[in-house]
Amino acid sequence: MAIAQSKLTAQGQISVPAEVRRKLGLAPGSVIEWHEADGEFIVRRAGLVTSEDLHKAAFPDGPPARRTLEEIEAGIADYIKTRHARR
């Protein structure tokens, strides 16, 4: 169910309904972003980043391979040796 509706003007402008402005915290001069995902358009206040956005940016090919505790500890030990090796 739609929260609200807007009508497009001849110049391609729309008005953001008051209820949507309140929910997004928009005021005069606020910037909104338009995103396309899976055939749908998403409108949000500029500058807002979701955890899903961060996850997609960090892992564009999907989640990393799972590691055992031993593999993680070995990787940390290797990093420390390399980082703190005498030169």
BELMO-V364674 format. One record per run of one state. SS is the DSSP state (H for helix, E for strand, - for the rest). FROM is the first residue (numbers start at 1). LEN is the number of residues. Records with the same first field share a line. If there is no record, write none. Layout:
# BELMO-V364674
SS: FROM-LEN + FROM-LEN
This chain:
# BELMO-V364674
-: 1-17 + 25-7 + 38-2 + 46-5 + 59-10 + 84-4
H: 18-7 + 51-8 + 69-15
E: 32-6 + 40-6
